[in-house]
C-alpha cells in the first residue's frame, strides 16, 4: 500500500520556530519530525510514500532524497497554489491507483496501521478515518458513528453545546482510489469539510477506526514541548533511547564532572557542558551546543549550535538553531526562533515568542 503525507502547510501556529523551516523538519529528539513518521510507516510495511509539498520543499528533499537510506521509496509532488488537504492528494492522483493511506504531516501517533488496514478491508469501506478521544473536542472535528463504527455525522470544531462524542478525526485515512474522482483538480478542497461530508451524503460506506494509543498534534509550541515530555517519559512506544536512563544519548560530547543531572535528558553530539551546570529534565540539547558554567537548564528544548553563557537560567522554553543566550539572562516559558540573541542580564516575560534574527536587549537599551 502507498501512503501520501501532507507536508505542505505553512505551520503558522508553530511560529516562530517555522519561519525558516517546514514543520516536517522541526527536530523531535534531535531528529526531523517527518523521519519519525516515515520510520513508523516503514515498520508497518508501507515503503512507497508520496510527500505532498508546497513551500520549503527543497529543505525536505535535500534531507530525505529518494528515501533509500530510510528503507523506503519517496516521491515528491509540489502544489503551486494552496490546494487544501484533499486537493493536495488529488495532485498526486497519478500515483494512487489502489487503496492508499493519507497522513496529516503534524501528527505523532503509535497507530497500529496494520490493524487499521485489516479493519478497512473487512468492512469493504470506501474511506476509513482514524478516531481518537480528546478531553476538549472543540478545536477538532467530531465524528459520530453507529454501533458498527460506520460514520453517521461530521461536525467541525463544535461548540460545547454541540458535543455528542469525544472521538475526533485523528488525521490518518485509508481511501479507495475512486474517491479522488469527487475532488476537482487544481482546486482548494478539504477532506474534513468537503470530501468526507459529500461521500457521506452520497451514502458511501465511511467507517471510523477508534484508537486509544498515543496521539498528539504538534501544531503549537505548547504541544511540541508536550511531545518531548511524553517521549522522554516513555508515553510512546516509539523512541530511540533507553527509557529511564538519566542521560539518553551522548556522542562525542564533553560533560564536566561537576555537572548536576536529573533526567530524563537527551544530549546530541559534540556538545560541551561546563562546570557546575544544572540540567533538569525532561530536556533535549541539540548537537554542537555549548552550555557554560553555572547555567541552569530545565524542562526545555534546545536545537543545534546554541550557546548559553555563564549563569543563564532557562526553563520551559524552546531555543531554535544558533540561539545565543548571553550571561545571566533569564528565559522562562518562551519560544525563540533561529539566530536569536538575548543580551546579558536580560529577562524575557513568560509567553514571549521571539522571531528569528532578533537581538533582545534589556528594557531601556537602544
VEXTIDO-216008 format. One record per residue (C-alpha): x, y negated, z; residue in one letter. Coordinates in steps of 0.25 Angstrom, whole numbers, padded with zeros to 4 digits, always signed. Last residue first. Layout:
% residues N
XYZa;...
This chain:
% residues 366
+0074-0205+0090x;+0074-0199+0104x;+0063-0204+0113x;+0057-0189+0115x;+0069-0179+0114x;+0072-0175+0100x;+0067-0164+0091x;+0074-0163+0077x;+0065-0157+0067x;+0069-0148+0056x;+0057-0139+0056x;+0045-0144+0063x;+0043-0144+0078x;+0031-0138+0085x;+0030-0142+0099x;+0020-0135+0108x;+0027-0137+0121x;+0034-0151+0120x;+0048-0151+0116x;+0059-0155+0126x;+0072-0161+0120x;+0085-0161+0129x;+0094-0159+0117x;+0087-0161+0103x;+0078-0150+0097x;+0082-0147+0083x;+0072-0140+0073x;+0078-0132+0061x;+0066-0123+0060x;+0053-0126+0067x;+0052-0127+0082x;+0040-0122+0089x;+0038-0126+0104x;+0033-0120+0117x;+0045-0125+0125x;+0057-0132+0119x;+0067-0138+0129x;+0080-0144+0124x;+0092-0143+0134x;+0102-0143+0122x;+0097-0143+0108x;+0087-0134+0102x;+0091-0131+0087x;+0082-0123+0079x;+0088-0116+0066x;+0076-0107+0064x;+0064-0109+0072x;+0062-0111+0087x;+0049-0105+0093x;+0045-0109+0107x;+0040-0102+0120x;+0052-0108+0128x;+0065-0115+0124x;+0074-0122+0134x;+0088-0126+0128x;+0099-0128+0139x;+0110-0126+0129x;+0107-0127+0114x;+0098-0118+0106x;+0102-0116+0092x;+0093-0108+0082x;+0098-0100+0071x;+0086-0091+0070x;+0073-0092+0076x;+0070-0094+0091x;+0057-0088+0096x;+0053-0091+0111x;+0049-0085+0124x;+0061-0091+0132x;+0074-0098+0129x;+0082-0105+0140x;+0095-0111+0136x;+0107-0111+0146x;+0118-0109+0135x;+0115-0110+0120x;+0105-0102+0112x;+0111-0099+0098x;+0103-0093+0086x;+0109-0085+0075x;+0097-0076+0074x;+0083-0079+0081x;+0080-0078+0095x;+0067-0072+0100x;+0062-0073+0114x;+0051-0066+0122x;+0059-0068+0130x;+0068-0077+0140x;+0082-0080+0135x;+0090-0088+0146x;+0103-0094+0141x;+0114-0094+0152x;+0125-0094+0141x;+0122-0094+0127x;+0114-0085+0117x;+0120-0084+0103x;+0113-0077+0092x;+0119-0070+0080x;+0107-0060+0078x;+0093-0062+0084x;+0089-0061+0098x;+0075-0055+0102x;+0071-0057+0117x;+0062-0049+0126x;+0068-0053+0135x;+0073-0060+0147x;+0088-0064+0145x;+0097-0072+0153x;+0110-0076+0145x;+0123-0076+0154x;+0128-0065+0145x;+0129-0074+0133x;+0121-0068+0121x;+0128-0067+0108x;+0121-0061+0096x;+0126-0051+0086x;+0112-0045+0085x;+0103-0046+0098x;+0090-0039+0097x;+0079-0037+0108x;+0085-0043+0120x;+0077-0039+0133x;+0073-0026+0128x;+0058-0022+0129x;+0056-0019+0115x;+0068-0015+0107x;+0068-0023+0094x;+0062-0023+0080x;+0047-0024+0084x;+0034-0020+0078x;+0025-0012+0088x;+0020-0026+0093x;+0018-0030+0108x;+0033-0027+0111x;+0035-0039+0119x;+0045-0045+0109x;+0034-0043+0098x;+0023-0050+0107x;+0032-0062+0111x;+0036-0063+0096x;+0022-0063+0091x;+0018-0073+0102x;+0028-0083+0097x;+0023-0082+0083x;+0008-0083+0088x;+0012-0096+0095x;+0019-0101+0083x;+0007-0099+0074x;+0004-0089+0063x;+0009-0076+0069x;-0004-0069+0068x;-0003-0057+0078x;-0006-0042+0079x;-0002-0031+0088x;-0011-0019+0086x;-0026-0020+0088x;-0031-0016+0074x;-0045-0016+0068x;-0045-0013+0053x;-0057-0021+0048x;-0064-0016+0035x;-0069-0022+0023x;-0078-0014+0013x;-0083-0023+0002x;-0097-0028+0004x;-0096-0040-0005x;-0098-0050+0007x;-0086-0042+0014x;-0077-0044+0001x;-0080-0059+0001x;-0078-0060+0016x;-0064-0053+0014x;-0060-0062+0002x;-0064-0075+0007x;-0061-0080+0021x;-0051-0069+0026x;-0045-0065+0013x;-0043-0079+0008x;-0043-0085-0006x;-0035-0096-0011x;-0036-0093-0026x;-0025-0089-0036x;-0034-0077-0040x;-0048-0075-0034x;-0049-0064-0024x;-0060-0054-0026x;-0052-0045-0035x;-0042-0044-0024x;-0051-0035-0016x;-0049-0025-0028x;-0035-0022-0022x;-0041-0015-0009x;-0037-0023+0003x;-0030-0020+0017x;-0029-0032+0026x;-0020-0037+0037x;-0023-0051+0043x;-0029-0048+0057x;-0043-0052+0053x;-0049-0053+0067x;-0056-0044+0077x;-0061-0052+0090x;-0075-0050+0086x;-0088-0058+0086x;-0082-0072+0087x;-0092-0082+0081x;-0093-0090+0094x;-0078-0092+0095x;-0077-0098+0081x;-0073-0089+0070x;-0060-0090+0062x;-0064-0082+0050x;-0076-0073+0052x;-0077-0060+0043x;-0089-0050+0044x;-0093-0036+0043x;-0079-0029+0041x;-0080-0014+0042x;-0073-0008+0054x;-0083+0004+0055x;-0090-0002+0067x;-0092-0016+0060x;-0082-0026+0058x;-0081-0041+0061x;-0068-0048+0056x;-0064-0061+0063x;-0055-0071+0056x;-0045-0078+0065x;-0043-0090+0074x;-0056-0088+0081x;-0052-0073+0085x;-0047-0076+0099x;-0043-0064+0106x;-0039-0056+0094x;-0042-0042+0089x;-0036-0037+0076x;-0042-0033+0062x;-0035-0028+0050x;-0044-0030+0037x;-0047-0019+0028x;-0052-0022+0014x;-0059-0014+0003x;-0060-0002+0013x;-0061+0012+0009x;-0063+0015+0024x;-0052+0025+0026x;-0043+0017+0017x;-0043+0005+0025x;-0041+0012+0038x;-0029+0020+0032x;-0023+0007+0028x;-0025+0001+0042x;-0019+0013+0048x;-0006+0011+0040x;-0006-0004+0043x;-0006-0001+0058x;-0005-0016+0062x;+0006-0020+0071x;+0004-0035+0067x;+0011-0048+0064x;+0002-0056+0055x;+0007-0069+0048x;+0008-0063+0034x;-0006-0059+0033x;-0006-0045+0027x;-0013-0039+0015x;-0013-0024+0013x;-0016-0017-0001x;-0025-0006-0007x;-0020-0005-0022x;-0017-0014-0034x;-0011-0026-0026x;+0002-0030-0033x;-0006-0038-0044x;-0014-0044-0033x;-0003-0052-0026x;-0010-0066-0028x;-0023-0059-0023x;-0015-0057-0010x;-0012-0072-0009x;-0027-0075-0013x;-0032-0067-0001x;-0024-0074+0009x;-0025-0088+0003x;-0020-0092-0011x;-0011-0104-0008x;-0005-0108-0021x;+0008-0103-0027x;+0006-0089-0021x;+0018-0081-0022x;+0018-0065-0022x;+0031-0058-0017x;+0033-0043-0018x;+0040-0035-0007x;+0043-0020-0007x;+0046-0014+0007x;+0058-0008+0014x;+0062-0021+0021x;+0075-0022+0014x;+0067-0019+0001x;+0057-0031+0003x;+0059-0037-0011x;+0066-0049-0004x;+0062-0051+0010x;+0070-0063+0015x;+0071-0070+0001x;+0056-0067-0002x;+0051-0073+0011x;+0059-0086+0010x;+0055-0087-0005x;+0040-0087-0001x;+0041-0100+0007x;+0027-0104+0002x;+0018-0094-0005x;+0018-0079-0002x;+0011-0066-0004x;+0021-0055+0000x;+0018-0042-0006x;+0022-0029+0001x;+0024-0015-0005x;+0030-0006+0007x;+0018-0004+0016x;+0022+0009+0023x;+0017+0006+0036x;+0031+0002+0042x;+0032-0006+0029x;+0020-0015+0033x;+0027-0017+0047x;+0040-0021+0040x;+0034-0031+0031x;+0026-0038+0043x;+0039-0038+0051x;+0047-0044+0039x;+0036-0055+0037x;+0039-0060+0051x;+0053-0063+0048x;+0063-0056+0058x;+0068-0063+0070x;+0058-0057+0079x;+0048-0063+0071x;+0054-0073+0061x;+0045-0082+0053x;+0047-0077+0038x;+0033-0074+0035x;+0028-0087+0041x;+0035-0094+0029x;+0048-0102+0032x;+0050-0117+0032x;+0038-0124+0039x;+0035-0110+0046x;+0040-0112+0060x;+0034-0126+0062x;+0023-0121+0059x;+0017-0107+0061x;+0003-0112+0059x;+0008-0118+0045x;+0011-0104+0040x;+0011-0108+0026x;+0005-0095+0021x;+0011-0086+0010x;+0015-0073+0018x;+0002-0064+0015x;+0008-0050+0015x;+0003-0041+0004x;+0004-0026+0006x;+0005-0014-0003x;+0000+0000+0000x;
